[in-house]
């Protein structure tokens, strides 16, 4: 048997570093996979990533106080590695630990000629983790739920008062067809990674997708910049062995062979067990992820149908109050959000959110202020006509009677616009 060629020193050191850094970082990916496939499917809204990393809060607090100085306070800051204080400390600490571990590994294992076999199996592992993560993101778009259609609140909020996050989310959600297209691309790229024959095509496909995702996250201030960049790093690592050949193919039009040396177990039971794991684990994860997303979509559709917008027709407090912008008592509109919340818009369109408890027997709405639990407003309601709502009760120390008329959400120009091929 011809001996395998030795790697250069920089290749061995680079592999040790990325093997440790990317390998440990996949723990974050498995958390997301678990969330997609298990927590959502089995209806576990109480799933809290913070509990997983809770043991790091005290040492990270000490590290930040003496080394990083980011101002991390475990009492008020999230304990999850994201675009936050905890995330900065987490990734910098991981980077430092991996650099030290790489140096120790390089000293202890300096005579090893190469890591071909370990590189081969690690690539497969990384491909599968990336594929399951990207499938979760993809199916969340293909069944349009990740960026759901703009709510009534979003539609009534002026563009200049929205943050970049909201603008991007509404931009994507406004066109379910476009979101489904992007989701289909992510799904196709992820499925291609599961086979060694199509893994290169899948990596190249996901490279274009993730470059776009990372750009969106950075330039629209989406709080998953670090994690999306990590996923992009996974793709670049998978493509690294093919870099020279890809340059020769695309820039010099030379014939190249992308076949790589593969490794297999000699014992049949090990080969069959590995195949079984590589088929069943992704199958059930993808199945539960899909079923969980379908369940979320159906629930979201039910909640969306609960939304109602009412324009105030008359507002009576002793006398009928005219719709003056300077009036601090009168309402402009009343809205039922698609959660259990009611929103009151004053004459300057300022929103006041209240938890709304409805009693169909007593015909009352009880509005509870989340900020001040002691604040409670009880209104009796009636429907003089099918498209009208009458509220009577007390508001800011005044007895009021409010007549409102419903406005169909579909009547808004943005919702009424249809896709047409010929425009003149």
C-alpha positions as MATLAB code, in Angstrom:
seq = 'XXXXXXXXXXXXXXXXXXXXXXXXXXXXXXXXXXXXXXXXXXXXXXXXXXXXXXXXXXXXXXXXXXXXXXXXXXXXXXXXXXXXXXXXXXXXXXXXXXXXXXXXXXXXXXXXXXXXXXXXXXXXXXXXXXXXXXXXXXXXXXXXXXXXXXXXXXXXXXXXXXXXXXXXXXXXXXXXXXXXXXXXXXXXXXXXXXXXXXXXXXXXXXXXXXXXXXXXXXXXXXXXXXXXXXXXXXXXXXXXXXXXXXXXXXXXXXXXXXXXXXXXXXXXXXXXXXXXXXXXXXXXXXXXXXXXXXXXXXXXXXXXXXXXXXXXXXXXXXXXXXXXXXXXXXXXXXXXXXXXXXXXXXXXXXXXXXXXXXXXXXXXXXXXXXXXXXXXXXXXXXXXXXXXXXXXXXXXXXXXXXXXXXXXXXXXXXXXXXXXXXXX';
ca = [
       0.000    0.000    0.000;
       1.350    3.386   -0.982;
       1.926    5.522    2.115;
      -0.212    8.627    2.357;
       1.685   11.894    1.817;
       2.612   13.943    4.838;
       0.905   17.232    5.536;
       2.793   20.474    5.837;
       3.185   21.921    9.313;
       0.727   24.775    8.672;
      -1.858   22.282    7.407;
      -1.617   20.165   10.552;
      -1.807   23.169   12.866;
      -4.735   24.632   10.939;
      -6.621   21.356   11.063;
      -6.080   20.963   14.811;
      -7.378   24.468   15.422;
     -10.471   24.162   13.228;
     -11.200   20.634   14.414;
     -11.326   21.868   18.004;
     -13.036   25.215   17.396;
     -15.658   24.030   14.918;
     -16.171   20.722   16.669;
     -16.887   22.346   20.038;
     -19.001   25.063   18.438;
     -21.345   22.456   16.929;
     -22.773   22.181   20.432;
     -24.574   25.413   19.611;
     -25.890   23.809   16.453;
     -27.175   20.774   18.335;
     -29.048   23.101   20.683;
     -30.818   24.632   17.691;
     -31.479   21.206   16.149;
     -32.978   20.052   19.431;
     -35.139   23.176   19.558;
     -36.407   22.674   15.995;
     -36.949   18.928   16.221;
     -37.910   18.273   19.828;
     -38.921   21.368   21.791;
     -41.337   22.656   19.127;
     -42.706   19.243   18.111;
     -43.401   18.197   21.686;
     -44.830   21.622   22.552;
     -42.144   22.749   24.995;
     -42.408   26.559   24.971;
     -40.606   26.600   28.303;
     -37.421   25.306   26.649;
     -34.741   27.687   27.864;
     -31.274   27.769   26.291;
     -30.098   29.777   29.299;
     -30.378   26.748   31.569;
     -27.837   24.886   29.443;
     -25.215   27.592   29.890;
     -26.149   28.569   33.431;
     -22.994   26.993   34.872;
     -20.884   29.487   32.892;
     -22.424   32.663   34.307;
     -20.175   32.901   37.379;
     -16.851   32.152   35.643;
     -17.812   34.428   32.748;
     -18.679   37.185   35.193;
     -15.211   36.829   36.748;
     -13.526   36.763   33.308;
     -15.377   39.870   32.199;
     -14.529   41.714   35.394;
     -10.810   40.951   35.139;
     -10.133   40.503   31.396;
     -12.840   41.431   28.871;
     -14.524   44.423   30.532;
     -17.665   44.289   28.367;
     -19.926   45.166   31.296;
     -21.514   41.712   31.498;
     -23.980   41.404   34.374;
     -25.606   37.956   34.755;
     -28.524   39.541   36.620;
     -29.699   41.583   33.650;
     -27.997   40.090   30.568;
     -28.987   36.942   28.695;
     -26.995   33.824   29.487;
     -27.012   32.491   25.920;
     -24.156   32.782   23.365;
     -25.565   35.242   20.861;
     -24.910   38.793   19.736;
     -24.657   39.891   23.358;
     -22.252   40.223   26.286;
     -22.398   36.507   27.046;
     -21.742   35.614   23.406;
     -18.661   37.824   23.143;
     -17.197   36.289   26.291;
     -18.172   32.775   25.169;
     -16.542   32.940   21.743;
     -13.416   34.796   22.899;
     -12.935   32.312   25.726;
     -13.493   29.407   23.351;
     -10.995   30.931   20.904;
      -8.361   31.334   23.625;
      -8.914   27.810   24.956;
      -8.693   26.325   21.452;
      -5.448   28.197   20.692;
      -3.894   26.788   23.876;
      -5.238   23.287   23.159;
      -3.934   23.482   19.580;
      -0.473   24.378   20.829;
      -0.452   21.493   23.326;
      -1.785   19.067   20.690;
       0.878   20.218   18.220;
       3.639   19.547   20.746;
       2.358   16.153   21.849;
       1.527   14.926   18.344;
       4.199   16.639   16.278;
       5.404   13.441   14.567;
       2.069   12.446   13.024;
       2.382   12.726    9.226;
      -1.273   13.607    8.503;
      -4.858   13.550    9.735;
      -6.513   12.206    6.598;
      -8.798    9.736    8.335;
      -9.834   12.120   11.119;
     -10.371   14.887    8.538;
     -12.609   12.567    6.494;
     -14.872   11.607    9.398;
     -14.970   15.133   10.815;
     -16.071   16.472    7.434;
     -18.968   14.020    7.390;
     -19.968   15.008   10.920;
     -19.789   18.721   10.111;
     -21.787   18.212    6.906;
     -24.576   16.454    8.758;
     -24.782   19.050   11.519;
     -24.834   21.899    9.000;
     -27.408   20.076    6.869;
     -29.817   19.577    9.783;
     -29.466   23.198   10.906;
     -30.026   24.584    7.412;
     -32.987   22.254    6.867;
     -34.561   23.662   10.029;
     -34.125   27.223    8.792;
     -35.259   26.236    5.301;
     -38.459   24.442    6.292;
     -39.243   27.356    8.617;
     -39.364   29.532    5.488;
     -40.794   27.028    3.004;
     -43.769   26.627    5.326;
     -43.950   30.420    5.718;
     -43.665   30.931    9.442;
     -40.196   32.276   10.280;
     -41.078   35.688    8.872;
     -44.839   35.576    9.144;
     -47.061   37.962    7.216;
     -46.973   41.447    8.814;
     -49.445   41.704   11.649;
     -52.059   44.434   11.902;
     -49.733   46.244   14.314;
     -46.896   46.141   11.799;
     -49.154   47.360    9.005;
     -50.281   50.337   11.089;
     -46.771   51.291   12.229;
     -45.109   53.959   10.027;
     -41.970   52.778    8.261;
     -39.824   55.423    9.952;
     -40.812   54.135   13.389;
     -39.740   50.558   12.670;
     -36.297   49.157   13.336;
     -34.218   47.494   10.638;
     -35.074   44.084   12.088;
     -38.801   44.755   11.685;
     -38.344   46.196    8.198;
     -36.498   43.087    7.004;
     -38.933   40.686    8.715;
     -41.934   42.469    7.219;
     -40.247   42.701    3.814;
     -39.751   38.934    3.783;
     -43.108   38.103    5.344;
     -45.034   40.354    2.962;
     -44.231   37.975    0.096;
     -44.746   34.362    1.229;
     -43.817   33.189   -2.263;
     -40.369   34.787   -2.065;
     -39.826   33.425    1.443;
     -40.838   29.933    0.281;
     -38.344   30.244   -2.582;
     -35.499   31.125   -0.194;
     -36.564   28.287    2.094;
     -36.584   25.839   -0.815;
     -33.015   26.898   -1.668;
     -31.876   26.253    1.903;
     -33.625   22.869    1.933;
     -32.072   21.818   -1.385;
     -28.613   22.868   -0.197;
     -29.034   20.993    3.071;
     -30.243   17.781    1.422;
     -27.298   17.827   -0.995;
     -24.924   17.722    1.989;
     -26.179   14.329    3.134;
     -24.539   12.515    0.216;
     -20.814   12.454   -0.450;
     -21.487   12.619   -4.190;
     -23.464   15.853   -3.970;
     -21.768   17.392   -0.909;
     -19.558   19.710   -2.982;
     -22.558   21.024   -4.935;
     -24.445   21.504   -1.668;
     -21.526   23.374   -0.098;
     -21.223   25.722   -3.083;
     -24.984   26.289   -3.086;
     -25.062   27.031    0.647;
     -22.033   29.313    0.300;
     -24.055   31.734   -1.838;
     -27.071   31.436    0.465;
     -25.154   31.975    3.699;
     -23.189   34.914    2.283;
     -26.545   36.566    1.641;
     -27.869   35.594    5.086;
     -24.787   36.941    6.864;
     -25.018   40.189    4.889;
     -28.692   40.573    5.850;
     -27.881   39.901    9.517;
     -25.076   42.456    9.631;
     -26.611   45.241    7.588;
     -30.150   44.889    8.966;
     -28.901   44.403   12.538;
     -30.391   40.925   13.005;
     -29.159   39.442   16.326;
     -27.715   36.202   14.910;
     -24.602   37.664   13.315;
     -22.152   35.456   15.200;
     -24.047   32.209   14.668;
     -24.707   32.802   10.970;
     -21.028   33.672   10.531;
     -20.184   30.396   12.264;
     -22.363   28.483    9.786;
     -20.605   30.267    6.924;
     -17.281   29.170    8.437;
     -18.524   25.560    8.391;
     -19.171   25.838    4.654;
     -15.777   27.427    3.997;
     -14.096   24.626    5.935;
     -15.925   22.013    3.847;
     -14.862   23.785    0.659;
     -11.239   24.374    1.701;
      -9.879   21.064    0.267;
     -11.379   21.920   -3.133;
     -10.238   25.539   -3.304;
      -7.304   25.027   -5.683;
      -9.308   22.735   -7.971;
     -12.232   25.158   -8.045;
      -9.913   27.973   -9.070;
      -8.473   25.799  -11.841;
     -11.977   24.873  -13.033;
     -13.691   28.265  -12.946;
     -10.837   30.619  -13.784;
      -8.566   28.512  -16.004;
     -11.130   26.091  -17.467;
      -8.962   23.095  -16.698;
     -10.222   19.576  -16.193;
     -10.104   18.583  -12.540;
     -11.163   15.545  -10.519;
     -12.982   16.121   -7.260;
     -12.921   12.493   -6.080;
     -11.462   12.114   -2.595;
     -10.135    9.138   -0.672;
     -12.800    7.533    1.489;
     -12.512    5.413    4.611;
     -14.704    2.543    5.785;
     -14.907    0.230    8.757;
     -13.685   -3.284    8.116;
     -16.223   -5.021   10.361;
     -19.622   -5.398    8.697;
     -21.567   -4.692   11.880;
     -19.796   -1.359   12.260;
     -20.556   -0.403    8.653;
     -24.240   -1.292    8.984;
     -24.546    0.439   12.355;
     -22.994    3.616   10.950;
     -25.335    3.561    7.938;
     -28.310    3.056   10.217;
     -27.310    6.011   12.396;
     -26.598    8.237    9.386;
     -30.056    7.482    7.969;
     -32.320    7.290   11.016;
     -30.975   10.254   13.034;
     -31.361   12.823   10.218;
     -34.673   11.247    9.117;
     -36.361   11.627   12.491;
     -34.845   15.058   13.129;
     -36.048   16.324    9.747;
     -39.451   14.669   10.250;
     -40.035   16.150   13.714;
     -38.729   19.521   12.544;
     -41.188   19.562    9.644;
     -44.151   18.456   11.765;
     -43.280   21.040   14.416;
     -43.148   23.835   11.829;
     -46.499   22.735   10.373;
     -47.997   22.881   13.853;
     -46.619   26.391   14.400;
     -47.938   27.494   11.014;
     -51.456   26.242   11.750;
     -51.446   27.954   15.126;
     -50.189   31.173   13.565;
     -52.977   31.088   10.983;
     -55.588   30.737   13.725;
     -54.083   33.637   15.655;
     -53.856   35.794   12.522;
     -57.601   35.381   11.941;
     -58.253   36.773   15.427;
     -56.786   40.143   14.513;
     -59.297   42.955   14.273;
     -58.920   46.677   13.663;
     -61.545   49.154   14.856;
     -61.643   52.841   13.978;
     -63.285   55.024   16.623;
     -66.483   56.581   15.252;
     -67.547   58.440   18.386;
     -65.976   58.890   21.795;
     -68.326   60.189   24.483;
     -67.210   61.436   27.880;
     -70.010   63.690   29.118;
     -69.961   65.184   25.599;
     -68.880   63.779   22.253;
     -65.173   64.499   21.867;
     -64.062   65.709   18.426;
     -61.034   63.948   16.855;
     -58.442   66.533   17.875;
     -54.762   65.610   17.806;
     -54.272   67.462   21.099;
     -56.865   65.331   22.923;
     -55.189   63.032   25.483;
     -58.383   61.177   26.444;
     -59.899   60.219   23.104;
     -58.886   57.074   21.196;
     -58.151   56.938   17.480;
     -58.399   53.187   17.011;
     -58.605   49.942   18.938;
     -56.901   46.747   17.834;
     -56.973   43.094   18.850;
     -53.530   41.648   18.198;
     -53.246   37.984   17.267;
     -52.081   37.167   20.754;
     -54.235   37.849   23.804;
     -53.504   41.557   23.642;
     -55.498   44.676   22.896;
     -53.820   47.852   21.682;
     -55.195   51.345   22.117;
     -54.017   54.061   19.729;
     -54.305   57.636   20.992;
     -54.877   60.582   18.662;
     -51.124   60.771   17.905;
     -50.985   57.054   17.045;
     -49.064   56.192   20.205;
     -49.678   52.583   21.180;
     -50.662   51.314   24.637;
     -50.582   47.517   25.008;
     -52.825   45.651   27.425;
     -53.356   42.003   28.235;
     -56.985   41.391   27.311;
     -59.216   38.920   29.153;
     -62.601   38.457   27.517;
     -65.681   37.203   29.384;
     -68.367   36.203   26.888;
     -70.938   35.598   29.649;
     -70.609   39.000   31.349;
     -69.830   40.636   27.998;
     -66.718   42.353   29.322;
     -63.140   43.035   28.277;
     -60.613   43.410   31.085;
     -57.478   45.262   30.023;
     -54.428   44.617   32.214;
     -51.278   46.730   32.071;
     -48.179   44.494   31.905;
     -45.958   47.236   33.327;
     -48.276   47.965   36.259;
     -50.286   44.896   37.275;
     -52.497   47.015   39.514;
     -53.876   48.933   36.506;
     -57.086   47.334   35.316;
     -59.722   48.652   32.910;
     -63.076   46.874   32.611;
     -65.289   47.604   29.631;
     -68.699   46.176   28.806;
     -69.023   45.456   25.125;
     -71.844   45.128   22.629;
     -72.218   44.819   18.866;
     -74.892   47.306   17.688;
     -74.241   46.059   14.177;
     -72.174   43.224   12.773;
     -69.236   45.499   11.930;
     -69.450   47.666   15.052;
     -68.166   47.409   18.600;
     -69.453   49.479   21.531;
     -67.404   49.779   24.727;
     -68.660   51.385   27.933;
     -66.590   51.758   31.071;
     -64.111   53.997   32.840;
     -61.010   55.488   31.199;
     -58.583   57.799   33.003;
     -61.186   58.541   35.669;
     -63.930   59.349   33.157;
     -67.008   57.354   32.249;
     -66.814   56.775   28.516;
     -68.875   55.298   25.741;
     -66.956   54.377   22.620;
     -68.456   53.355   19.300;
     -66.100   51.764   16.776;
     -66.355   50.382   13.272;
     -64.266   47.428   12.104;
     -61.864   47.827    9.214;
     -61.068   44.640    7.248;
     -57.314   44.051    7.239;
     -57.593   42.895    3.639;
     -58.892   46.325    2.638;
     -55.453   47.911    3.059;
     -53.815   48.747   -0.307;
     -50.710   46.715    0.591;
     -52.832   43.627    1.215;
     -55.088   44.171   -1.788;
     -52.248   44.366   -4.298;
     -52.045   41.274   -6.509;
     -49.127   39.887   -8.450;
     -49.531   40.687  -12.157;
     -47.299   39.927  -15.103;
     -48.195   42.892  -17.290;
     -48.020   46.321  -15.643;
     -48.659   49.617  -17.429;
];
